[in-house]
Each structure stands twice: as structure tokens, then as C-alpha cells.
Amino acid sequence: MLPLRLFRSPAFAIGNAISFLLFASNFSTVYFMAQFQEAALGQDPLGAGIRLLPWTAPLFFVGPRAGALADRAGERPLIVGGLVLQAAGMAWIAVIASPGMGYAAMVAPMIIAATGIAMAMPAVQKMVVGSVSPPDIGRASGTYNTMRWFGAVFGVAILVAVFAATGSYASPDSFTQGFSWAIAVSALIAMIGAAAGLALPGPARSAVSGPLGLPARPRCHTQTHPLRREQRRPSGRAR
């Protein structure tokens, strides 16, 4: 079902690893963010959900533009830069988290982290799917989706283990302590993904290959050599 030859491509293999790390960091953070707003900030479930909108809004505004920018600048800068922003926003949250803190202090780091996710997500998907030939696109897409959901599951499991070792639900202070350590680990996961992105193929790949990693089709020349035009020109009267 999954030919191992696909992993010979660095773009495919590393891209899937980055997808795993990207979603491991993203989903595990969202899992704890809503709980932090309820357990430490005293918000109700609906209010906590509404206050997570800064985390999702950049996906609608940055994501489409990031996909278009990847066509011009290449996927690697967006992947590395996006994961660095994601890690920076999460590290910021881990540092400032405290019981009863104001919600406004969380808006900027949430937007920064979400902007980084919106930059990296379409770029890494384009990198993975575009690294295979057309007959393998379905397999590549299925592998990408499988790796991202594996990343989400493992990311939540890892952060839950970190939280259980450093905090608890006993009090807002105890929860905040475990939350800070868990989000710090999430930021570290994102930085590992950024480091892996440095090993991805650069824009030079597109100079010798087509949009799906195939050899570029030679340009069709519409002009014809002058001598050939003379040969094709109908003969007139003999002089």
C-alpha cells in the first residue's frame, strides 16, 4: 500500500516528519489551552472556546497567501519560518502563564503561533505531495494525512505525560505549573521541526523539475528558423 521507495526522496521523507512534529505541537497546545482558560482563568467552556479564535483566524487569512507565496519563494523558507514563529508564540505563552492572568496578554502570542502554523501547513503539504510522480499522488496524500494525525495523537500523549509529572488539577497554581512545562515542550517540538526543515531541498529543485517533481517540459518555440520559412513559402512565378 505504501511503497518504501517514496521515502528515498528527502522532500517526501523529511516533509512527513515535519508534518508529524507540526501537528504534534499544534494539537497538543490547543488541547491544553482551553483547559488552562477554564481551570486557571475561571472561564466557562463557551467563553474559553470563543477566546481561542485568535488561534484559528490566521488560518483563513494567512494560509491561502502562504500557498501562493510557496510557488514563488519555495516551500522551505515558509516551513522553517512558520515553525519558528509557532515555537516563539508557544514559548511566550509558557513564560507568561499564571493563574488569573488577563486574557489580553495571550492574544499576541496566540496570533504569532497561529500565523506560523498557517505559513508552514500548506507549504509542507505542497512539498510532500509535489515530491512524487502523478501515479503516487494518492499515496503521498494519504501518508501526509496519516502522519499528521499520528503527530496529533502522540503530541497530546507527550504533553499529558509532561503535565502529569509537573502539575495537577488540584489548584489553579498546580495546573498552571504543569501547563507551562507542557507548552514549553510543545515549543521545543516545533523547533525540532524547524531544524528538520533546514534539510529540505531548496528552490533549485523547481529549476530542473516540473510542479510534481517531474522533468520540466521544454518550452514550445513558436518562431521558426528563417530558412525553414523560406522552404515552406509557396513558390511564385518563375522569373
N, C-alpha and C positions, 0 to 999 in steps of 0.2 A: 504493500500500500504506500510506503514511503521509501523511495529509492535513496539509499545512503549516498549515492554519487552526488546528490544535490548539495550535501554538506562539504563537498570539495571546493565550492565557491565561498570565498571569505565573506562576500556580501550576504549570502544566504545564512551561513553558519553564525557569524557574528551578529547579523541583524536579528536573528531569532533569539540569541542570548540577550541582546539589548531589550527586545520586546518583553522577555521574561522579567528582567530587572525593572523596566519601566513600570509595568503593571503591578509588580510586587510592591514597589514603593507607593504607587498611586492608590491602589485599592486598600492597602493596609492603613494608610493615613486617613482616608475617608472613613474607614471602619471605626477608628478611634476619635476622629474629630467630632462626630455627632455625640458620642458618649461623653466627651470632655465638656461640651457645652451643656449637657444635661447634668452630669454628676458634679462638675466643678463650678459651673457658672449659673446653675439653677434654672435653666430654660426648660420649657416643655418640649415634647417631641416635634410638634409642628413648628415652633419657633426655631428649634435647632436646625430643622431641615431648611427653612427659609433662609437662615443665616449662612447656609452653605452655598448659596447662589454665586458668590464671588469665585467659588471653586469651579463652577461649571460654565459660567458665562463666557470666559475666554475661548472655550472650545468652539463656540459658534462664530466668533469674530476672527480669531487668530488661525484656527485650523484650515479653513479654505485658502487663506492667503499664504499660509506656510506651504501648502501643497503646490501652489503656483510658483512660489519662490524656489522650491526644491528643483523645479525644472530648469531654472536659470543658474542658480548657485551651486547645485548639487545637494545631496542629502546629508553628507557628513557634517557640515557646519551647523545645520539645523538640529541634528540629533545631539551632537556634543553640547552646543549652546543651550538647547532646550533642557537637557538633563542637568546641566549646571544650574540653570535657573530653578528647576524643580528642587534640587538639593538645597539651594540657598534659601528658598522660601520655607522649606520644611525645617531646616536648621534654625531659622529665625523664630518659627513657632515654638520649637523645642526650648529655645532660650528664654522667651518672654512668657511662657505659660505659667500661670499662677492662679490660685483659687479666687474667684470673684473679679478677675481682671475685666476691663472694659472690652466689649466686642469690637469697637473701632480699631483697637490695636492689632487685631487679627486680619483685618481686611487686606492691607497691603501685602503681607507675606502670602496670603491665600491667592491673591491675584498673580503675584510673581511665580509661585509654584504652578498654578494652573496655566499660565502663559507658556511656561517651559514645557509642560505636558502637551499642550496644543501644538507647539512647534515640533516636538520630537515624534509624536504619534503618527501623523501622515507621512513624515519623511522615512521613518523606519519601515513602515508598511510598503511604501513605494520601493525602498531598497530591496526588501526581501522578495516581493513579487516580481520586480523588474530584473532580478538576477538570474532568472531561469528562462528557458525557451517556452514558446506558447503551449506546447503539449503538457508542460509541467506546471502551468499557472494554477490549476485547481489544487494540485498537491501542495504547492508553495503557500497558497492562501489558507488551506486547511492547517498546515503546520504552524503558520503565523498565529492563527486564532487559537490553536491548541496551546501554544507556548504562552500566549498572553493570559489565558485563563489558568494555566498551571502557575504562572507567576502570581496571579491574584490570590490563589489558594495558599501557596507557600508563603507569600508575603504576610498574609493575615496570621498564619500559624507562627511565623517567626516573631512578629511583633507581640502576639499574645504571650508567647514564652518570655519575651523580654519584660513585658508588663507584669507578668506573674512573679518574676524574680525581683522586681524593683518596686512594685506598688501593689495596691489592692483597691477594692471598692469600699473599704471601711469608712473612709472620710474623704472630703474634697482634697485635703493635703496629700493623703496617701495616693489617691487617684492621680493627682497632678504629677507627683514624682514619677510614677510608673509611666504616665503618658509622655512626659518629657524624654525619658530614656527611649521609649518605643519610637517616637518621632525622630529622635536623633539617629537611631539605627536605620529608619526609613530614608533619611537624608544620605546616610552612608551607602545604602543600596543604590540610590540614584547616582551618586558619584562614581561608584564602580561601573555603572552603565555608561557614564560619560567617558571614563577611561577606556572602556572597551570600544567606544565609538571612534577613538583616535586610530584604531587599527583598521577601520573600514576603508574601502577603495575611495580615492578622491575623484574629483570631476573629470580627471583624464580618462576615466573609464568610458564616459559618454562620447569622447572624441573618436574612439575607434569602434564603437558599438552602437547599435540602434537602441530604441527605448526599452527593449526587453532583453538586453544583453546579447543580441544577435549582431552579426556583422552589419555595419551600416550599408544601406543600399546606395550604389553610386548615383551621383547626380545626373539627371537626364539633360543633355545639352540640346537645346532647340536650334542652335545655329549650325549650319552645315558649311563644310570647307568650301571656299570659293571654287576650287577646281571641280568639286563634285556638283556644284550648282551649274557650272558650265556644261558638264556632261549630261545633266538632267534637263537642261534647257532645250526646248524643241527647236529643231533646225529650221532656219528660214530659207529663202530662195538662194540658190547658188549664184554667187556673184561672178 
